[in-house]
Amino acid sequence: MKKILIWIINKYQKYISQNVSQKNIHCKFYPTCSEYTKQAIEKYGVCRGIILGGYRIIRCNPFSKGGYDPLK
């Protein structure tokens, strides 16, 4: 399951994220939310990784400052 999710995120980053970035829509955080989720899945496993990634995506909103937010 872990490898499948990482593969899906990689495909998202390669094909979908690049098209969105061309329209001047960028993630407020560094690393991006998809990269953060991928790192969380690799480090903590599928369940906790998805929870951490979901929490990060929820924080990525117009009222957030954004900035550097590495995986801890």
PDB file of N, CA, C, O and CB in Angstrom:
ATOM      1  N   MET A   1       0.820  -1.193   0.000  1.00  0.00           N
ATOM      2  CA  MET A   1       0.000   0.000   0.000  1.00  0.00           C
ATOM      3  C   MET A   1       0.865   1.260   0.000  1.00  0.00           C
ATOM      4  O   MET A   1       0.549   2.247  -0.664  1.00  0.00           O
ATOM      5  CB  MET A   1      -0.933  -0.003   1.203  1.00  0.00           C
ATOM      6  N   LYS A   2       1.953   1.207   0.750  1.00  0.00           N
ATOM      7  CA  LYS A   2       2.865   2.344   0.855  1.00  0.00           C
ATOM      8  C   LYS A   2       3.431   2.717  -0.519  1.00  0.00           C
ATOM      9  O   LYS A   2       3.453   3.889  -0.892  1.00  0.00           O
ATOM     10  CB  LYS A   2       4.011   2.024   1.834  1.00  0.00           C
ATOM     11  N   LYS A   3       3.883   1.715  -1.257  1.00  0.00           N
ATOM     12  CA  LYS A   3       4.471   1.961  -2.579  1.00  0.00           C
ATOM     13  C   LYS A   3       3.434   2.504  -3.556  1.00  0.00           C
ATOM     14  O   LYS A   3       3.751   3.347  -4.396  1.00  0.00           O
ATOM     15  CB  LYS A   3       5.087   0.673  -3.136  1.00  0.00           C
ATOM     16  N   ILE A   4       2.198   2.026  -3.451  1.00  0.00           N
ATOM     17  CA  ILE A   4       1.139   2.503  -4.344  1.00  0.00           C
ATOM     18  C   ILE A   4       0.848   3.978  -4.091  1.00  0.00           C
ATOM     19  O   ILE A   4       0.718   4.756  -5.037  1.00  0.00           O
ATOM     20  CB  ILE A   4      -0.143   1.670  -4.160  1.00  0.00           C
ATOM     21  N   LEU A   5       0.747   4.366  -2.830  1.00  0.00           N
ATOM     22  CA  LEU A   5       0.489   5.773  -2.503  1.00  0.00           C
ATOM     23  C   LEU A   5       1.635   6.679  -2.931  1.00  0.00           C
ATOM     24  O   LEU A   5       1.404   7.775  -3.442  1.00  0.00           O
ATOM     25  CB  LEU A   5       0.247   5.929  -1.010  1.00  0.00           C
ATOM     26  N   ILE A   6       2.861   6.231  -2.727  1.00  0.00           N
ATOM     27  CA  ILE A   6       4.021   7.014  -3.164  1.00  0.00           C
ATOM     28  C   ILE A   6       3.997   7.170  -4.679  1.00  0.00           C
ATOM     29  O   ILE A   6       4.293   8.246  -5.198  1.00  0.00           O
ATOM     30  CB  ILE A   6       5.344   6.344  -2.710  1.00  0.00           C
ATOM     31  N   TRP A   7       3.645   6.098  -5.392  1.00  0.00           N
ATOM     32  CA  TRP A   7       3.564   6.135  -6.855  1.00  0.00           C
ATOM     33  C   TRP A   7       2.502   7.142  -7.299  1.00  0.00           C
ATOM     34  O   TRP A   7       2.732   7.919  -8.225  1.00  0.00           O
ATOM     35  CB  TRP A   7       3.243   4.727  -7.422  1.00  0.00           C
ATOM     36  N   ILE A   8       1.338   7.130  -6.638  1.00  0.00           N
ATOM     37  CA  ILE A   8       0.257   8.059  -6.979  1.00  0.00           C
ATOM     38  C   ILE A   8       0.708   9.507  -6.749  1.00  0.00           C
ATOM     39  O   ILE A   8       0.453  10.378  -7.581  1.00  0.00           O
ATOM     40  CB  ILE A   8      -1.013   7.749  -6.142  1.00  0.00           C
ATOM     41  N   ILE A   9       1.365   9.758  -5.637  1.00  0.00           N
ATOM     42  CA  ILE A   9       1.845  11.112  -5.345  1.00  0.00           C
ATOM     43  C   ILE A   9       2.885  11.542  -6.373  1.00  0.00           C
ATOM     44  O   ILE A   9       2.870  12.688  -6.824  1.00  0.00           O
ATOM     45  CB  ILE A   9       2.439  11.184  -3.923  1.00  0.00           C
ATOM     46  N   ASN A  10       3.780  10.646  -6.746  1.00  0.00           N
ATOM     47  CA  ASN A  10       4.784  10.972  -7.769  1.00  0.00           C
ATOM     48  C   ASN A  10       4.123  11.339  -9.091  1.00  0.00           C
ATOM     49  O   ASN A  10       4.536  12.299  -9.742  1.00  0.00           O
ATOM     50  CB  ASN A  10       5.743   9.790  -7.976  1.00  0.00           C
ATOM     51  N   LYS A  11       3.103  10.590  -9.494  1.00  0.00           N
ATOM     52  CA  LYS A  11       2.392  10.890 -10.747  1.00  0.00           C
ATOM     53  C   LYS A  11       1.672  12.230 -10.633  1.00  0.00           C
ATOM     54  O   LYS A  11       1.666  13.013 -11.583  1.00  0.00           O
ATOM     55  CB  LYS A  11       1.379   9.763 -11.090  1.00  0.00           C
ATOM     56  N   TYR A  12       1.071  12.496  -9.487  1.00  0.00           N
ATOM     57  CA  TYR A  12       0.426  13.788  -9.261  1.00  0.00           C
ATOM     58  C   TYR A  12       1.439  14.921  -9.410  1.00  0.00           C
ATOM     59  O   TYR A  12       1.173  15.913 -10.089  1.00  0.00           O
ATOM     60  CB  TYR A  12      -0.226  13.833  -7.862  1.00  0.00           C
ATOM     61  N   GLN A  13       2.608  14.767  -8.770  1.00  0.00           N
ATOM     62  CA  GLN A  13       3.623  15.812  -8.826  1.00  0.00           C
ATOM     63  C   GLN A  13       4.133  16.015 -10.251  1.00  0.00           C
ATOM     64  O   GLN A  13       4.413  17.143 -10.656  1.00  0.00           O
ATOM     65  CB  GLN A  13       4.786  15.469  -7.896  1.00  0.00           C
ATOM     66  N   LYS A  14       4.252  14.947 -10.998  1.00  0.00           N
ATOM     67  CA  LYS A  14       4.816  15.031 -12.347  1.00  0.00           C
ATOM     68  C   LYS A  14       3.827  15.614 -13.356  1.00  0.00           C
ATOM     69  O   LYS A  14       4.212  16.426 -14.197  1.00  0.00           O
ATOM     70  CB  LYS A  14       5.263  13.654 -12.809  1.00  0.00           C
ATOM     71  N   TYR A  15       2.569  15.213 -13.282  1.00  0.00           N
ATOM     72  CA  TYR A  15       1.620  15.595 -14.322  1.00  0.00           C
ATOM     73  C   TYR A  15       0.635  16.686 -13.907  1.00  0.00           C
ATOM     74  O   TYR A  15       0.418  17.628 -14.668  1.00  0.00           O
ATOM     75  CB  TYR A  15       0.860  14.396 -14.753  1.00  0.00           C
ATOM     76  N   ILE A  16       0.054  16.587 -12.758  1.00  0.00           N
ATOM     77  CA  ILE A  16      -0.997  17.532 -12.372  1.00  0.00           C
ATOM     78  C   ILE A  16      -0.414  18.791 -11.744  1.00  0.00           C
ATOM     79  O   ILE A  16      -0.800  19.902 -12.107  1.00  0.00           O
ATOM     80  CB  ILE A  16      -1.972  16.871 -11.400  1.00  0.00           C
ATOM     81  N   SER A  17       0.507  18.627 -10.809  1.00  0.00           N
ATOM     82  CA  SER A  17       1.064  19.763 -10.094  1.00  0.00           C
ATOM     83  C   SER A  17       1.782  20.739 -11.029  1.00  0.00           C
ATOM     84  O   SER A  17       1.704  21.952 -10.829  1.00  0.00           O
ATOM     85  CB  SER A  17       2.019  19.277  -9.023  1.00  0.00           C
ATOM     86  N   GLN A  18       2.466  20.235 -12.026  1.00  0.00           N
ATOM     87  CA  GLN A  18       3.162  21.114 -12.973  1.00  0.00           C
ATOM     88  C   GLN A  18       2.175  21.962 -13.766  1.00  0.00           C
ATOM     89  O   GLN A  18       2.433  23.138 -14.021  1.00  0.00           O
ATOM     90  CB  GLN A  18       4.030  20.289 -13.931  1.00  0.00           C
ATOM     91  N   ASN A  19       1.050  21.376 -14.155  1.00  0.00           N
ATOM     92  CA  ASN A  19       0.048  22.141 -14.905  1.00  0.00           C
ATOM     93  C   ASN A  19      -0.587  23.221 -14.052  1.00  0.00           C
ATOM     94  O   ASN A  19      -0.881  24.309 -14.547  1.00  0.00           O
ATOM     95  CB  ASN A  19      -1.031  21.215 -15.444  1.00  0.00           C
ATOM     96  N   VAL A  20      -0.800  22.935 -12.783  1.00  0.00           N
ATOM     97  CA  VAL A  20      -1.375  23.926 -11.875  1.00  0.00           C
ATOM     98  C   VAL A  20      -0.369  25.054 -11.639  1.00  0.00           C
ATOM     99  O   VAL A  20      -0.757  26.220 -11.569  1.00  0.00           O
ATOM    100  CB  VAL A  20      -1.786  23.267 -10.528  1.00  0.00           C
ATOM    101  N   SER A  21       0.913  24.721 -11.515  1.00  0.00           N
ATOM    102  CA  SER A  21       1.941  25.733 -11.270  1.00  0.00           C
ATOM    103  C   SER A  21       2.075  26.697 -12.449  1.00  0.00           C
ATOM    104  O   SER A  21       2.451  27.854 -12.260  1.00  0.00           O
ATOM    105  CB  SER A  21       3.285  25.060 -10.993  1.00  0.00           C
ATOM    106  N   GLN A  22       1.774  26.234 -13.654  1.00  0.00           N
ATOM    107  CA  GLN A  22       1.850  27.110 -14.818  1.00  0.00           C
ATOM    108  C   GLN A  22       0.765  28.181 -14.789  1.00  0.00           C
ATOM    109  O   GLN A  22       0.872  29.194 -15.481  1.00  0.00           O
ATOM    110  CB  GLN A  22       1.739  26.293 -16.096  1.00  0.00           C
ATOM    111  N   LYS A  23      -0.281  27.960 -13.991  1.00  0.00           N
ATOM    112  CA  LYS A  23      -1.366  28.932 -13.868  1.00  0.00           C
ATOM    113  C   LYS A  23      -1.162  29.841 -12.661  1.00  0.00           C
ATOM    114  O   LYS A  23      -2.107  30.470 -12.186  1.00  0.00           O
ATOM    115  CB  LYS A  23      -2.712  28.215 -13.760  1.00  0.00           C
ATOM    116  N   ASN A  24       0.068  29.909 -12.166  1.00  0.00           N
ATOM    117  CA  ASN A  24       0.450  30.749 -11.023  1.00  0.00           C
ATOM    118  C   ASN A  24      -0.302  30.410  -9.749  1.00  0.00           C
ATOM    119  O   ASN A  24      -0.608  31.294  -8.948  1.00  0.00           O
ATOM    120  CB  ASN A  24       0.224  32.192 -11.355  1.00  0.00           C
ATOM    121  N   ILE A  25      -0.597  29.140  -9.561  1.00  0.00           N
ATOM    122  CA  ILE A  25      -1.177  28.659  -8.319  1.00  0.00           C
ATOM    123  C   ILE A  25      -0.106  27.814  -7.655  1.00  0.00           C
ATOM    124  O   ILE A  25       0.280  26.771  -8.182  1.00  0.00           O
ATOM    125  CB  ILE A  25      -2.511  27.843  -8.558  1.00  0.00           C
ATOM    126  N   HIS A  26       0.373  28.257  -6.506  1.00  0.00           N
ATOM    127  CA  HIS A  26       1.467  27.578  -5.832  1.00  0.00           C
ATOM    128  C   HIS A  26       1.088  27.244  -4.399  1.00  0.00           C
ATOM    129  O   HIS A  26       0.233  27.892  -3.795  1.00  0.00           O
ATOM    130  CB  HIS A  26       2.729  28.436  -5.862  1.00  0.00           C
ATOM    131  N   CYS A  27       1.733  26.235  -3.876  1.00  0.00           N
ATOM    132  CA  CYS A  27       1.534  25.865  -2.485  1.00  0.00           C
ATOM    133  C   CYS A  27       2.151  26.951  -1.599  1.00  0.00           C
ATOM    134  O   CYS A  27       3.203  27.500  -1.925  1.00  0.00           O
ATOM    135  CB  CYS A  27       2.159  24.464  -2.181  1.00  0.00           C
ATOM    136  N   LYS A  28       1.497  27.253  -0.486  1.00  0.00           N
ATOM    137  CA  LYS A  28       2.001  28.273   0.437  1.00  0.00           C
ATOM    138  C   LYS A  28       3.147  27.774   1.288  1.00  0.00           C
ATOM    139  O   LYS A  28       3.885  28.568   1.871  1.00  0.00           O
ATOM    140  CB  LYS A  28       0.893  28.755   1.329  1.00  0.00           C
ATOM    141  N   PHE A  29       3.299  26.476   1.362  1.00  0.00           N
ATOM    142  CA  PHE A  29       4.304  25.886   2.230  1.00  0.00           C
ATOM    143  C   PHE A  29       5.475  25.328   1.432  1.00  0.00           C
ATOM    144  O   PHE A  29       5.348  25.011   0.249  1.00  0.00           O
ATOM    145  CB  PHE A  29       3.684  24.793   3.079  1.00  0.00           C
ATOM    146  N   TYR A  30       6.610  25.215   2.101  1.00  0.00           N
ATOM    147  CA  TYR A  30       7.756  24.510   1.557  1.00  0.00           C
ATOM    148  C   TYR A  30       8.203  23.501   2.600  1.00  0.00           C
ATOM    149  O   TYR A  30       8.462  23.907   3.733  1.00  0.00           O
ATOM    150  CB  TYR A  30       8.915  25.493   1.174  1.00  0.00           C
ATOM    151  N   PRO A  31       8.308  22.239   2.303  1.00  0.00           N
ATOM    152  CA  PRO A  31       8.026  21.581   1.037  1.00  0.00           C
ATOM    153  C   PRO A  31       6.529  21.589   0.735  1.00  0.00           C
ATOM    154  O   PRO A  31       5.701  21.796   1.623  1.00  0.00           O
ATOM    155  CB  PRO A  31       8.553  20.148   1.055  1.00  0.00           C
ATOM    156  N   THR A  32       6.206  21.361  -0.525  1.00  0.00           N
ATOM    157  CA  THR A  32       4.800  21.386  -0.934  1.00  0.00           C
ATOM    158  C   THR A  32       4.010  20.345  -0.149  1.00  0.00           C
ATOM    159  O   THR A  32       4.580  19.440   0.460  1.00  0.00           O
ATOM    160  CB  THR A  32       4.667  21.131  -2.454  1.00  0.00           C
ATOM    161  N   CYS A  33       2.703  20.488  -0.173  1.00  0.00           N
ATOM    162  CA  CYS A  33       1.831  19.569   0.574  1.00  0.00           C
ATOM    163  C   CYS A  33       1.983  18.132   0.083  1.00  0.00           C
ATOM    164  O   CYS A  33       1.962  17.198   0.884  1.00  0.00           O
ATOM    165  CB  CYS A  33       0.366  20.007   0.453  1.00  0.00           C
ATOM    166  N   SER A  34       2.134  17.952  -1.229  1.00  0.00           N
ATOM    167  CA  SER A  34       2.290  16.588  -1.750  1.00  0.00           C
ATOM    168  C   SER A  34       3.631  15.988  -1.336  1.00  0.00           C
ATOM    169  O   SER A  34       3.705  14.801  -1.017  1.00  0.00           O
ATOM    170  CB  SER A  34       2.163  16.582  -3.281  1.00  0.00           C
ATOM    171  N   GLU A  35       4.682  16.789  -1.339  1.00  0.00           N
ATOM    172  CA  GLU A  35       5.997  16.290  -0.917  1.00  0.00           C
ATOM    173  C   GLU A  35       5.992  15.985   0.579  1.00  0.00           C
ATOM    174  O   GLU A  35       6.576  14.993   1.014  1.00  0.00           O
ATOM    175  CB  GLU A  35       7.106  17.317  -1.251  1.00  0.00           C
ATOM    176  N   TYR A  36       5.342  16.828   1.354  1.00  0.00           N
ATOM    177  CA  TYR A  36       5.212  16.623   2.799  1.00  0.00           C
ATOM    178  C   TYR A  36       4.483  15.308   3.080  1.00  0.00           C
ATOM    179  O   TYR A  36       4.907  14.527   3.932  1.00  0.00           O
ATOM    180  CB  TYR A  36       4.458  17.809   3.455  1.00  0.00           C
ATOM    181  N   THR A  37       3.390  15.070   2.362  1.00  0.00           N
ATOM    182  CA  THR A  37       2.621  13.842   2.546  1.00  0.00           C
ATOM    183  C   THR A  37       3.448  12.625   2.159  1.00  0.00           C
ATOM    184  O   THR A  37       3.420  11.605   2.848  1.00  0.00           O
ATOM    185  CB  THR A  37       1.330  13.888   1.723  1.00  0.00           C
ATOM    186  N   LYS A  38       4.177  12.729   1.068  1.00  0.00           N
ATOM    187  CA  LYS A  38       5.031  11.626   0.632  1.00  0.00           C
ATOM    188  C   LYS A  38       6.098  11.319   1.682  1.00  0.00           C
ATOM    189  O   LYS A  38       6.341  10.154   1.996  1.00  0.00           O
ATOM    190  CB  LYS A  38       5.691  11.958  -0.717  1.00  0.00           C
ATOM    191  N   GLN A  39       6.726  12.342   2.218  1.00  0.00           N
ATOM    192  CA  GLN A  39       7.736  12.145   3.256  1.00  0.00           C
ATOM    193  C   GLN A  39       7.122  11.536   4.514  1.00  0.00           C
ATOM    194  O   GLN A  39       7.732  10.676   5.149  1.00  0.00           O
ATOM    195  CB  GLN A  39       8.417  13.473   3.594  1.00  0.00           C
ATOM    196  N   ALA A  40       5.923  11.978   4.874  1.00  0.00           N
ATOM    197  CA  ALA A  40       5.250  11.460   6.071  1.00  0.00           C
ATOM    198  C   ALA A  40       4.905   9.980   5.899  1.00  0.00           C
ATOM    199  O   ALA A  40       5.054   9.199   6.840  1.00  0.00           O
ATOM    200  CB  ALA A  40       3.971  12.273   6.367  1.00  0.00           C
ATOM    201  N   ILE A  41       4.451   9.591   4.718  1.00  0.00           N
ATOM    202  CA  ILE A  41       4.136   8.184   4.464  1.00  0.00           C
ATOM    203  C   ILE A  41       5.398   7.338   4.523  1.00  0.00           C
ATOM    204  O   ILE A  41       5.386   6.240   5.078  1.00  0.00           O
ATOM    205  CB  ILE A  41       3.448   8.019   3.098  1.00  0.00           C
ATOM    206  N   GLU A  42       6.492   7.847   3.951  1.00  0.00           N
ATOM    207  CA  GLU A  42       7.753   7.103   3.984  1.00  0.00           C
ATOM    208  C   GLU A  42       8.283   6.959   5.410  1.00  0.00           C
ATOM    209  O   GLU A  42       8.806   5.906   5.774  1.00  0.00           O
ATOM    210  CB  GLU A  42       8.799   7.797   3.108  1.00  0.00           C
ATOM    211  N   LYS A  43       8.152   8.008   6.215  1.00  0.00           N
ATOM    212  CA  LYS A  43       8.729   7.998   7.553  1.00  0.00           C
ATOM    213  C   LYS A  43       7.837   7.300   8.588  1.00  0.00           C
ATOM    214  O   LYS A  43       8.333   6.525   9.406  1.00  0.00           O
ATOM    215  CB  LYS A  43       8.999   9.414   7.993  1.00  0.00           C
ATOM    216  N   TYR A  44       6.538   7.566   8.559  1.00  0.00           N
ATOM    217  CA  TYR A  44       5.646   7.092   9.604  1.00  0.00           C
ATOM    218  C   TYR A  44       4.697   5.970   9.189  1.00  0.00           C
ATOM    219  O   TYR A  44       4.008   5.400  10.035  1.00  0.00           O
ATOM    220  CB  TYR A  44       4.854   8.224  10.102  1.00  0.00           C
ATOM    221  N   GLY A  45       4.653   5.649   7.900  1.00  0.00           N
ATOM    222  CA  GLY A  45       3.732   4.620   7.438  1.00  0.00           C
ATOM    223  C   GLY A  45       2.469   5.228   6.862  1.00  0.00           C
ATOM    224  O   GLY A  45       2.267   6.441   6.905  1.00  0.00           O
ATOM    225  N   VAL A  46       1.626   4.368   6.323  1.00  0.00           N
ATOM    226  CA  VAL A  46       0.453   4.818   5.576  1.00  0.00           C
ATOM    227  C   VAL A  46      -0.548   5.577   6.455  1.00  0.00           C
ATOM    228  O   VAL A  46      -0.921   6.702   6.125  1.00  0.00           O
ATOM    229  CB  VAL A  46      -0.233   3.625   4.932  1.00  0.00           C
ATOM    230  N   CYS A  47      -0.981   4.988   7.550  1.00  0.00           N
ATOM    231  CA  CYS A  47      -2.045   5.606   8.361  1.00  0.00           C
ATOM    232  C   CYS A  47      -1.636   6.972   8.913  1.00  0.00           C
ATOM    233  O   CYS A  47      -2.322   7.967   8.681  1.00  0.00           O
ATOM    234  CB  CYS A  47      -2.424   4.683   9.517  1.00  0.00           C
ATOM    235  N   ARG A  48      -0.543   7.018   9.628  1.00  0.00           N
ATOM    236  CA  ARG A  48      -0.121   8.286  10.223  1.00  0.00           C
ATOM    237  C   ARG A  48       0.313   9.277   9.148  1.00  0.00           C
ATOM    238  O   ARG A  48       0.104  10.481   9.294  1.00  0.00           O
ATOM    239  CB  ARG A  48       1.023   8.057  11.221  1.00  0.00           C
ATOM    240  N   GLY A  49       0.917   8.779   8.067  1.00  0.00           N
ATOM    241  CA  GLY A  49       1.335   9.652   6.974  1.00  0.00           C
ATOM    242  C   GLY A  49       0.167  10.359   6.317  1.00  0.00           C
ATOM    243  O   GLY A  49       0.245  11.549   6.011  1.00  0.00           O
ATOM    244  N   ILE A  50      -0.925   9.623   6.099  1.00  0.00           N
ATOM    245  CA  ILE A  50      -2.118  10.226   5.502  1.00  0.00           C
ATOM    246  C   ILE A  50      -2.741  11.241   6.459  1.00  0.00           C
ATOM    247  O   ILE A  50      -3.207  12.295   6.028  1.00  0.00           O
ATOM    248  CB  ILE A  50      -3.149   9.138   5.133  1.00  0.00           C
ATOM    249  N   ILE A  51      -2.750  10.932   7.736  1.00  0.00           N
ATOM    250  CA  ILE A  51      -3.300  11.874   8.722  1.00  0.00           C
ATOM    251  C   ILE A  51      -2.477  13.162   8.751  1.00  0.00           C
ATOM    252  O   ILE A  51      -3.040  14.257   8.729  1.00  0.00           O
ATOM    253  CB  ILE A  51      -3.334  11.229  10.132  1.00  0.00           C
ATOM    254  N   LEU A  52      -1.158  13.040   8.800  1.00  0.00           N
ATOM    255  CA  LEU A  52      -0.299  14.229   8.802  1.00  0.00           C
ATOM    256  C   LEU A  52      -0.451  15.023   7.509  1.00  0.00           C
ATOM    257  O   LEU A  52      -0.522  16.252   7.537  1.00  0.00           O
ATOM    258  CB  LEU A  52       1.167  13.828   9.000  1.00  0.00           C
ATOM    259  N   GLY A  53      -0.502  14.321   6.376  1.00  0.00           N
ATOM    260  CA  GLY A  53      -0.686  14.995   5.094  1.00  0.00           C
ATOM    261  C   GLY A  53      -2.029  15.698   5.005  1.00  0.00           C
ATOM    262  O   GLY A  53      -2.114  16.820   4.505  1.00  0.00           O
ATOM    263  N   GLY A  54      -3.078  15.043   5.488  1.00  0.00           N
ATOM    264  CA  GLY A  54      -4.402  15.660   5.487  1.00  0.00           C
ATOM    265  C   GLY A  54      -4.458  16.898   6.359  1.00  0.00           C
ATOM    266  O   GLY A  54      -5.064  17.904   5.990  1.00  0.00           O
ATOM    267  N   TYR A  55      -3.816  16.817   7.528  1.00  0.00           N
ATOM    268  CA  TYR A  55      -3.768  17.973   8.419  1.00  0.00           C
ATOM    269  C   TYR A  55      -3.022  19.132   7.753  1.00  0.00           C
ATOM    270  O   TYR A  55      -3.411  20.290   7.903  1.00  0.00           O
ATOM    271  CB  TYR A  55      -3.094  17.596   9.754  1.00  0.00           C
ATOM    272  N   ARG A  56      -1.966  18.823   7.030  1.00  0.00           N
ATOM    273  CA  ARG A  56      -1.195  19.858   6.326  1.00  0.00           C
ATOM    274  C   ARG A  56      -2.039  20.503   5.232  1.00  0.00           C
ATOM    275  O   ARG A  56      -2.005  21.721   5.058  1.00  0.00           O
ATOM    276  CB  ARG A  56       0.094  19.260   5.720  1.00  0.00           C
ATOM    277  N   ILE A  57      -2.790  19.695   4.499  1.00  0.00           N
ATOM    278  CA  ILE A  57      -3.638  20.227   3.431  1.00  0.00           C
ATOM    279  C   ILE A  57      -4.732  21.122   4.014  1.00  0.00           C
ATOM    280  O   ILE A  57      -5.082  22.140   3.417  1.00  0.00           O
ATOM    281  CB  ILE A  57      -4.266  19.077   2.612  1.00  0.00           C
ATOM    282  N   ILE A  58      -5.269  20.751   5.164  1.00  0.00           N
ATOM    283  CA  ILE A  58      -6.277  21.589   5.816  1.00  0.00           C
ATOM    284  C   ILE A  58      -5.684  22.937   6.225  1.00  0.00           C
ATOM    285  O   ILE A  58      -6.356  23.964   6.128  1.00  0.00           O
ATOM    286  CB  ILE A  58      -6.858  20.870   7.046  1.00  0.00           C
ATOM    287  N   ARG A  59      -4.429  22.938   6.684  1.00  0.00           N
ATOM    288  CA  ARG A  59      -3.777  24.196   7.094  1.00  0.00           C
ATOM    289  C   ARG A  59      -3.437  25.075   5.898  1.00  0.00           C
ATOM    290  O   ARG A  59      -3.230  26.277   6.069  1.00  0.00           O
ATOM    291  CB  ARG A  59      -2.504  23.900   7.890  1.00  0.00           C
ATOM    292  N   CYS A  60      -3.373  24.516   4.693  1.00  0.00           N
ATOM    293  CA  CYS A  60      -3.024  25.271   3.488  1.00  0.00           C
ATOM    294  C   CYS A  60      -4.294  25.955   2.981  1.00  0.00           C
ATOM    295  O   CYS A  60      -5.012  25.406   2.145  1.00  0.00           O
ATOM    296  CB  CYS A  60      -2.396  24.335   2.378  1.00  0.00           C
ATOM    297  N   ASN A  61      -4.560  27.142   3.489  1.00  0.00           N
ATOM    298  CA  ASN A  61      -5.766  27.882   3.122  1.00  0.00           C
ATOM    299  C   ASN A  61      -5.419  29.359   2.978  1.00  0.00           C
ATOM    300  O   ASN A  61      -4.309  29.762   3.328  1.00  0.00           O
ATOM    301  CB  ASN A  61      -6.893  27.679   4.178  1.00  0.00           C
ATOM    302  N   PRO A  62      -6.331  30.166   2.476  1.00  0.00           N
ATOM    303  CA  PRO A  62      -6.031  31.588   2.253  1.00  0.00           C
ATOM    304  C   PRO A  62      -5.668  32.361   3.519  1.00  0.00           C
ATOM    305  O   PRO A  62      -5.038  33.415   3.427  1.00  0.00           O
ATOM    306  CB  PRO A  62      -7.204  32.247   1.607  1.00  0.00           C
ATOM    307  N   PHE A  63      -6.048  31.869   4.692  1.00  0.00           N
ATOM    308  CA  PHE A  63      -5.779  32.589   5.934  1.00  0.00           C
ATOM    309  C   PHE A  63      -4.466  32.170   6.590  1.00  0.00           C
ATOM    310  O   PHE A  63      -4.102  32.698   7.641  1.00  0.00           O
ATOM    311  CB  PHE A  63      -6.914  32.378   6.901  1.00  0.00           C
ATOM    312  N   SER A  64      -3.763  31.234   5.983  1.00  0.00           N
ATOM    313  CA  SER A  64      -2.505  30.724   6.522  1.00  0.00           C
ATOM    314  C   SER A  64      -1.331  31.535   5.992  1.00  0.00           C
ATOM    315  O   SER A  64      -1.338  31.974   4.842  1.00  0.00           O
ATOM    316  CB  SER A  64      -2.329  29.239   6.172  1.00  0.00           C
ATOM    317  N   LYS A  65      -0.323  31.732   6.835  1.00  0.00           N
ATOM    318  CA  LYS A  65       0.885  32.424   6.389  1.00  0.00           C
ATOM    319  C   LYS A  65       1.712  31.563   5.451  1.00  0.00           C
ATOM    320  O   LYS A  65       2.316  32.067   4.504  1.00  0.00           O
ATOM    321  CB  LYS A  65       1.725  32.838   7.580  1.00  0.00           C
ATOM    322  N   GLY A  66       1.739  30.252   5.719  1.00  0.00           N
ATOM    323  CA  GLY A  66       2.584  29.370   4.915  1.00  0.00           C
ATOM    324  C   GLY A  66       4.021  29.447   5.390  1.00  0.00           C
ATOM    325  O   GLY A  66       4.280  29.709   6.565  1.00  0.00           O
ATOM    326  N   GLY A  67       4.956  29.222   4.481  1.00  0.00           N
ATOM    327  CA  GLY A  67       6.367  29.287   4.805  1.00  0.00           C
ATOM    328  C   GLY A  67       6.999  27.918   4.917  1.00  0.00           C
ATOM    329  O   GLY A  67       6.442  26.922   4.455  1.00  0.00           O
ATOM    330  N   TYR A  68       8.166  27.876   5.536  1.00  0.00           N
ATOM    331  CA  TYR A  68       8.922  26.645   5.685  1.00  0.00           C
ATOM    332  C   TYR A  68       8.317  25.817   6.820  1.00  0.00           C
ATOM    333  O   TYR A  68       8.227  26.277   7.958  1.00  0.00           O
ATOM    334  CB  TYR A  68      10.420  26.945   5.955  1.00  0.00           C
ATOM    335  N   ASP A  69       7.907  24.596   6.494  1.00  0.00           N
ATOM    336  CA  ASP A  69       7.273  23.717   7.474  1.00  0.00           C
ATOM    337  C   ASP A  69       7.716  22.276   7.204  1.00  0.00           C
ATOM    338  O   ASP A  69       6.996  21.515   6.556  1.00  0.00           O
ATOM    339  CB  ASP A  69       5.711  23.843   7.418  1.00  0.00           C
ATOM    340  N   PRO A  70       8.894  21.903   7.696  1.00  0.00           N
ATOM    341  CA  PRO A  70       9.400  20.555   7.429  1.00  0.00           C
ATOM    342  C   PRO A  70       8.682  19.491   8.254  1.00  0.00           C
ATOM    343  O   PRO A  70       8.063  19.792   9.275  1.00  0.00           O
ATOM    344  CB  PRO A  70      10.888  20.496   7.710  1.00  0.00           C
ATOM    345  N   LEU A  71       8.773  18.273   7.807  1.00  0.00           N
ATOM    346  CA  LEU A  71       8.233  17.145   8.544  1.00  0.00           C
ATOM    347  C   LEU A  71       9.077  16.936   9.790  1.00  0.00           C
ATOM    348  O   LEU A  71      10.307  16.951   9.723  1.00  0.00           O
ATOM    349  CB  LEU A  71       8.200  15.863   7.668  1.00  0.00           C
ATOM    350  N   LYS A  72       8.420  16.743  10.923  1.00  0.00           N
ATOM    351  CA  LYS A  72       9.163  16.582  12.181  1.00  0.00           C
ATOM    352  C   LYS A  72       9.240  15.143  12.575  1.00  0.00           C
ATOM    353  O   LYS A  72       9.828  14.816  13.606  1.00  0.00           O
ATOM    354  CB  LYS A  72       8.527  17.382  13.298  1.00  0.00           C
TER     355      LYS A  72
END
